[in-house]
């Protein structure tokens, strides 16, 4: 979140409270995130991205 300006839009819109802004930068508690992407759409700086874990889906 290097582009974060600390506007707190993401924290305000997060339905689970997974985002907190400290020292002017947002941080995400990944265990609380439900991947609704509301924060991504609401961020004026495009500072938030969704990082998905690679999963083993049985393919070789």
Biopython code that builds the backbone (N, CA, C, O; Angstrom):
import numpy as np
from Bio.PDB.StructureBuilder import StructureBuilder

atoms = [
    (1, "UNK", "N", (0.820, -1.183, 0.000)),
    (1, "UNK", "CA", (0.000, 0.000, 0.000)),
    (1, "UNK", "C", (0.865, 1.248, 0.000)),
    (1, "UNK", "O", (0.659, 2.159, 0.802)),
    (2, "UNK", "N", (1.813, 1.283, -0.885)),
    (2, "UNK", "CA", (2.726, 2.419, -0.924)),
    (2, "UNK", "C", (2.058, 3.699, -1.397)),
    (2, "UNK", "O", (2.543, 4.789, -1.095)),
    (3, "UNK", "N", (0.957, 3.593, -2.132)),
    (3, "UNK", "CA", (0.252, 4.786, -2.611)),
    (3, "UNK", "C", (-0.756, 5.322, -1.597)),
    (3, "UNK", "O", (-1.393, 6.344, -1.848)),
    (4, "UNK", "N", (-0.908, 4.663, -0.477)),
    (4, "UNK", "CA", (-1.894, 5.045, 0.531)),
    (4, "UNK", "C", (-1.614, 6.453, 1.056)),
    (4, "UNK", "O", (-0.483, 6.789, 1.406)),
    (5, "UNK", "N", (-2.678, 7.273, 1.103)),
    (5, "UNK", "CA", (-2.550, 8.633, 1.631)),
    (5, "UNK", "C", (-3.228, 8.771, 2.995)),
    (5, "UNK", "O", (-3.301, 9.869, 3.548)),
    (6, "UNK", "N", (-3.717, 7.665, 3.528)),
    (6, "UNK", "CA", (-4.321, 7.676, 4.857)),
    (6, "UNK", "C", (-5.685, 8.332, 4.926)),
    (6, "UNK", "O", (-6.051, 8.872, 5.970)),
    (7, "UNK", "N", (-6.443, 8.301, 3.847)),
    (7, "UNK", "CA", (-7.755, 8.968, 3.810)),
    (7, "UNK", "C", (-8.813, 8.244, 4.637)),
    (7, "UNK", "O", (-9.834, 8.833, 4.992)),
    (8, "UNK", "N", (-8.577, 6.988, 4.940)),
    (8, "UNK", "CA", (-9.445, 6.143, 5.760)),
    (8, "UNK", "C", (-10.743, 5.721, 5.079)),
    (8, "UNK", "O", (-11.629, 5.181, 5.742)),
    (9, "UNK", "N", (-10.879, 5.953, 3.773)),
    (9, "UNK", "CA", (-12.067, 5.484, 3.052)),
    (9, "UNK", "C", (-12.211, 3.977, 3.176)),
    (9, "UNK", "O", (-13.308, 3.471, 3.411)),
    (10, "UNK", "N", (-11.117, 3.268, 3.018)),
    (10, "UNK", "CA", (-11.147, 1.804, 3.053)),
    (10, "UNK", "C", (-11.573, 1.283, 4.424)),
    (10, "UNK", "O", (-12.357, 0.339, 4.520)),
    (11, "UNK", "N", (-11.059, 1.895, 5.470)),
    (11, "UNK", "CA", (-11.411, 1.468, 6.822)),
    (11, "UNK", "C", (-12.887, 1.725, 7.104)),
    (11, "UNK", "O", (-13.545, 0.934, 7.779)),
    (12, "UNK", "N", (-13.397, 2.827, 6.587)),
    (12, "UNK", "CA", (-14.798, 3.177, 6.819)),
    (12, "UNK", "C", (-15.758, 2.242, 6.092)),
    (12, "UNK", "O", (-16.847, 1.962, 6.591)),
    (13, "UNK", "N", (-15.364, 1.760, 4.922)),
    (13, "UNK", "CA", (-16.271, 0.933, 4.116)),
    (13, "UNK", "C", (-16.136, -0.566, 4.405)),
    (13, "UNK", "O", (-17.014, -1.342, 4.026)),
    (14, "UNK", "N", (-15.076, -0.977, 5.055)),
    (14, "UNK", "CA", (-14.835, -2.402, 5.311)),
    (14, "UNK", "C", (-15.910, -2.972, 6.248)),
    (14, "UNK", "O", (-16.055, -2.502, 7.376)),
    (15, "UNK", "N", (-16.664, -3.982, 5.787)),
    (15, "UNK", "CA", (-17.761, -4.518, 6.597)),
    (15, "UNK", "C", (-17.306, -5.325, 7.814)),
    (15, "UNK", "O", (-18.093, -5.551, 8.733)),
    (16, "UNK", "N", (-16.050, -5.758, 7.829)),
    (16, "UNK", "CA", (-15.577, -6.575, 8.946)),
    (16, "UNK", "C", (-14.587, -5.845, 9.843)),
    (16, "UNK", "O", (-14.135, -6.402, 10.843)),
    (17, "UNK", "N", (-14.246, -4.611, 9.502)),
    (17, "UNK", "CA", (-13.272, -3.871, 10.302)),
    (17, "UNK", "C", (-11.862, -4.403, 10.152)),
    (17, "UNK", "O", (-11.034, -4.243, 11.049)),
    (18, "UNK", "N", (-11.586, -5.036, 9.024)),
    (18, "UNK", "CA", (-10.277, -5.651, 8.802)),
    (18, "UNK", "C", (-9.183, -4.635, 8.481)),
    (18, "UNK", "O", (-7.999, -4.973, 8.504)),
    (19, "UNK", "N", (-9.567, -3.396, 8.184)),
    (19, "UNK", "CA", (-8.587, -2.383, 7.800)),
    (19, "UNK", "C", (-8.491, -1.323, 8.885)),
    (19, "UNK", "O", (-9.497, -0.797, 9.362)),
    (20, "UNK", "N", (-7.254, -1.026, 9.260)),
    (20, "UNK", "CA", (-6.989, 0.035, 10.218)),
    (20, "UNK", "C", (-5.950, 0.965, 9.621)),
    (20, "UNK", "O", (-5.047, 0.526, 8.909)),
    (21, "UNK", "N", (-6.082, 2.251, 9.913)),
    (21, "UNK", "CA", (-5.109, 3.229, 9.439)),
    (21, "UNK", "C", (-4.296, 3.689, 10.636)),
    (21, "UNK", "O", (-4.828, 4.244, 11.597)),
    (22, "UNK", "N", (-2.993, 3.445, 10.558)),
    (22, "UNK", "CA", (-2.072, 3.847, 11.617)),
    (22, "UNK", "C", (-0.894, 4.558, 10.986)),
    (22, "UNK", "O", (-0.367, 4.108, 9.969)),
    (23, "UNK", "N", (-0.486, 5.645, 11.569)),
    (23, "UNK", "CA", (0.636, 6.436, 11.058)),
    (23, "UNK", "C", (0.431, 6.825, 9.599)),
    (23, "UNK", "O", (1.389, 6.886, 8.828)),
    (24, "UNK", "N", (-0.817, 7.086, 9.221)),
    (24, "UNK", "CA", (-1.112, 7.547, 7.872)),
    (24, "UNK", "C", (-1.113, 6.484, 6.793)),
    (24, "UNK", "O", (-1.163, 6.814, 5.608)),
    (25, "UNK", "N", (-1.057, 5.214, 7.172)),
    (25, "UNK", "CA", (-1.072, 4.119, 6.196)),
    (25, "UNK", "C", (-2.068, 3.051, 6.632)),
    (25, "UNK", "O", (-2.187, 2.733, 7.815)),
    (26, "UNK", "N", (-2.773, 2.510, 5.658)),
    (26, "UNK", "CA", (-3.738, 1.449, 5.936)),
    (26, "UNK", "C", (-3.032, 0.106, 6.046)),
    (26, "UNK", "O", (-2.063, -0.169, 5.337)),
    (27, "UNK", "N", (-3.535, -0.714, 6.938)),
    (27, "UNK", "CA", (-3.045, -2.088, 7.032)),
    (27, "UNK", "C", (-4.257, -3.005, 7.159)),
    (27, "UNK", "O", (-5.277, -2.635, 7.740)),
    (28, "UNK", "N", (-4.126, -4.199, 6.608)),
    (28, "UNK", "CA", (-5.232, -5.149, 6.556)),
    (28, "UNK", "C", (-4.922, -6.349, 7.439)),
    (28, "UNK", "O", (-3.853, -6.951, 7.335)),
    (29, "UNK", "N", (-5.863, -6.687, 8.305)),
    (29, "UNK", "CA", (-5.779, -7.937, 9.058)),
    (29, "UNK", "C", (-6.355, -9.006, 8.145)),
    (29, "UNK", "O", (-7.571, -9.179, 8.066)),
    (30, "UNK", "N", (-5.477, -9.720, 7.459)),
    (30, "UNK", "CA", (-5.911, -10.667, 6.428)),
    (30, "UNK", "C", (-6.861, -11.731, 6.954)),
    (30, "UNK", "O", (-7.731, -12.193, 6.215)),
    (31, "UNK", "N", (-6.718, -12.128, 8.205)),
    (31, "UNK", "CA", (-7.598, -13.159, 8.758)),
    (31, "UNK", "C", (-9.031, -12.652, 8.911)),
    (31, "UNK", "O", (-9.959, -13.457, 9.003)),
    (32, "UNK", "N", (-9.228, -11.336, 8.941)),
    (32, "UNK", "CA", (-10.568, -10.767, 9.067)),
    (32, "UNK", "C", (-11.170, -10.350, 7.727)),
    (32, "UNK", "O", (-12.360, -10.042, 7.653)),
    (33, "UNK", "N", (-10.367, -10.338, 6.679)),
    (33, "UNK", "CA", (-10.815, -9.903, 5.359)),
    (33, "UNK", "C", (-11.676, -10.983, 4.703)),
    (33, "UNK", "O", (-11.305, -12.157, 4.689)),
    (34, "UNK", "N", (-12.833, -10.577, 4.160)),
    (34, "UNK", "CA", (-13.725, -11.517, 3.477)),
    (34, "UNK", "C", (-13.657, -11.350, 1.958)),
    (34, "UNK", "O", (-14.483, -11.906, 1.234)),
    (35, "UNK", "N", (-12.690, -10.599, 1.483)),
    (35, "UNK", "CA", (-12.440, -10.383, 0.053)),
    (35, "UNK", "C", (-13.666, -9.852, -0.691)),
    (35, "UNK", "O", (-13.962, -10.289, -1.803)),
    (36, "UNK", "N", (-14.374, -8.909, -0.070)),
    (36, "UNK", "CA", (-15.537, -8.306, -0.731)),
    (36, "UNK", "C", (-15.119, -7.255, -1.754)),
    (36, "UNK", "O", (-15.905, -6.892, -2.630)),
    (37, "UNK", "N", (-13.901, -6.771, -1.648)),
    (37, "UNK", "CA", (-13.302, -5.796, -2.570)),
    (37, "UNK", "C", (-13.883, -4.391, -2.464)),
    (37, "UNK", "O", (-13.587, -3.549, -3.312)),
    (38, "UNK", "N", (-14.694, -4.111, -1.458)),
    (38, "UNK", "CA", (-15.248, -2.767, -1.292)),
    (38, "UNK", "C", (-14.133, -1.738, -1.142)),
    (38, "UNK", "O", (-14.226, -0.637, -1.685)),
    (39, "UNK", "N", (-13.096, -2.084, -0.420)),
    (39, "UNK", "CA", (-11.982, -1.157, -0.209)),
    (39, "UNK", "C", (-11.257, -0.840, -1.512)),
    (39, "UNK", "O", (-10.826, 0.292, -1.730)),
    (40, "UNK", "N", (-11.127, -1.829, -2.362)),
    (40, "UNK", "CA", (-10.442, -1.636, -3.647)),
    (40, "UNK", "C", (-11.198, -0.627, -4.494)),
    (40, "UNK", "O", (-10.600, 0.276, -5.079)),
    (41, "UNK", "N", (-12.510, -0.781, -4.558)),
    (41, "UNK", "CA", (-13.327, 0.114, -5.381)),
    (41, "UNK", "C", (-13.426, 1.515, -4.792)),
    (41, "UNK", "O", (-13.636, 2.479, -5.528)),
    (42, "UNK", "N", (-13.277, 1.643, -3.475)),
    (42, "UNK", "CA", (-13.443, 2.936, -2.813)),
    (42, "UNK", "C", (-12.145, 3.727, -2.678)),
    (42, "UNK", "O", (-12.184, 4.914, -2.354)),
    (43, "UNK", "N", (-11.014, 3.104, -2.916)),
    (43, "UNK", "CA", (-9.721, 3.770, -2.734)),
    (43, "UNK", "C", (-9.440, 4.750, -3.878)),
    (43, "UNK", "O", (-9.362, 4.334, -5.034)),
    (44, "UNK", "N", (-9.288, 6.044, -3.575)),
    (44, "UNK", "CA", (-9.048, 7.029, -4.628)),
    (44, "UNK", "C", (-7.647, 6.949, -5.231)),
    (44, "UNK", "O", (-7.394, 7.521, -6.291)),
    (45, "UNK", "N", (-6.747, 6.248, -4.567)),
    (45, "UNK", "CA", (-5.361, 6.166, -5.026)),
    (45, "UNK", "C", (-5.011, 4.821, -5.649)),
    (45, "UNK", "O", (-3.860, 4.605, -6.027)),
    (46, "UNK", "N", (-5.970, 3.916, -5.763)),
    (46, "UNK", "CA", (-5.709, 2.556, -6.254)),
    (46, "UNK", "C", (-4.557, 1.909, -5.494)),
    (46, "UNK", "O", (-3.691, 1.260, -6.079)),
    (47, "UNK", "N", (-4.567, 2.101, -4.184)),
    (47, "UNK", "CA", (-3.470, 1.619, -3.347)),
    (47, "UNK", "C", (-3.667, 0.191, -2.853)),
    (47, "UNK", "O", (-2.741, -0.409, -2.307)),
    (48, "UNK", "N", (-4.861, -0.357, -3.041)),
    (48, "UNK", "CA", (-5.168, -1.675, -2.492)),
    (48, "UNK", "C", (-5.340, -2.683, -3.618)),
    (48, "UNK", "O", (-6.029, -2.420, -4.603)),
    (49, "UNK", "N", (-4.713, -3.824, -3.463)),
    (49, "UNK", "CA", (-4.882, -4.918, -4.411)),
    (49, "UNK", "C", (-5.209, -6.183, -3.628)),
    (49, "UNK", "O", (-4.871, -6.307, -2.451)),
    (50, "UNK", "N", (-5.857, -7.097, -4.287)),
    (50, "UNK", "CA", (-6.189, -8.374, -3.668)),
    (50, "UNK", "C", (-5.139, -9.386, -4.072)),
    (50, "UNK", "O", (-4.933, -9.645, -5.257)),
    (51, "UNK", "N", (-4.483, -9.950, -3.089)),
    (51, "UNK", "CA", (-3.463, -10.964, -3.345)),
    (51, "UNK", "C", (-4.047, -12.313, -2.963)),
    (51, "UNK", "O", (-4.311, -12.581, -1.791)),
    (52, "UNK", "N", (-4.240, -13.142, -3.945)),
    (52, "UNK", "CA", (-4.790, -14.476, -3.686)),
    (52, "UNK", "C", (-3.645, -15.466, -3.511)),
    (52, "UNK", "O", (-2.630, -15.413, -4.205)),
    (53, "UNK", "N", (-3.845, -16.357, -2.569)),
    (53, "UNK", "CA", (-2.876, -17.419, -2.346)),
    (53, "UNK", "C", (-3.026, -18.449, -3.451)),
    (53, "UNK", "O", (-4.146, -18.790, -3.830)),
    (54, "UNK", "N", (-1.924, -18.943, -3.968)),
    (54, "UNK", "CA", (-1.994, -20.034, -4.935)),
    (54, "UNK", "C", (-2.478, -21.272, -4.201)),
    (54, "UNK", "O", (-2.012, -21.583, -3.105)),
    (55, "UNK", "N", (-3.405, -21.965, -4.810)),
    (55, "UNK", "CA", (-3.918, -23.172, -4.171)),
    (55, "UNK", "C", (-3.646, -24.366, -5.065)),
    (55, "UNK", "O", (-3.580, -24.252, -6.289)),
    (56, "UNK", "N", (-3.493, -25.488, -4.437)),
    (56, "UNK", "CA", (-3.291, -26.732, -5.165)),
    (56, "UNK", "C", (-4.670, -27.284, -5.483)),
    (56, "UNK", "O", (-5.359, -27.800, -4.603)),
    (57, "UNK", "N", (-5.066, -27.176, -6.737)),
    (57, "UNK", "CA", (-6.398, -27.630, -7.107)),
    (57, "UNK", "C", (-6.388, -29.013, -7.740)),
    (57, "UNK", "O", (-7.332, -29.386, -8.437)),
    (58, "UNK", "N", (-5.342, -29.763, -7.506)),
    (58, "UNK", "CA", (-5.278, -31.128, -7.991)),
    (58, "UNK", "C", (-4.663, -31.282, -9.363)),
    (58, "UNK", "O", (-4.532, -32.405, -9.850)),
    (59, "UNK", "N", (-4.288, -30.206, -9.992)),
    (59, "UNK", "CA", (-3.676, -30.303, -11.317)),
    (59, "UNK", "C", (-2.180, -30.488, -11.181)),
    (59, "UNK", "O", (-1.552, -29.932, -10.280)),
    (60, "UNK", "N", (-1.619, -31.268, -12.075)),
    (60, "UNK", "CA", (-0.164, -31.486, -12.071)),
    (60, "UNK", "C", (0.515, -30.485, -12.954)),
    (60, "UNK", "O", (1.740, -30.505, -13.082)),
]
sb = StructureBuilder()
sb.init_structure("model")
sb.init_model(0)
sb.init_chain("A")
sb.init_seg("    ")
for serial, (resi, resn, name, xyz) in enumerate(atoms, 1):
    if name == "N":
        sb.init_residue(resn, " ", resi, " ")
    sb.init_atom(name, np.array(xyz, "f"), 0.0, 1.0, " ", f" {name:<3s}", serial, name[0])
structure = sb.get_structure()
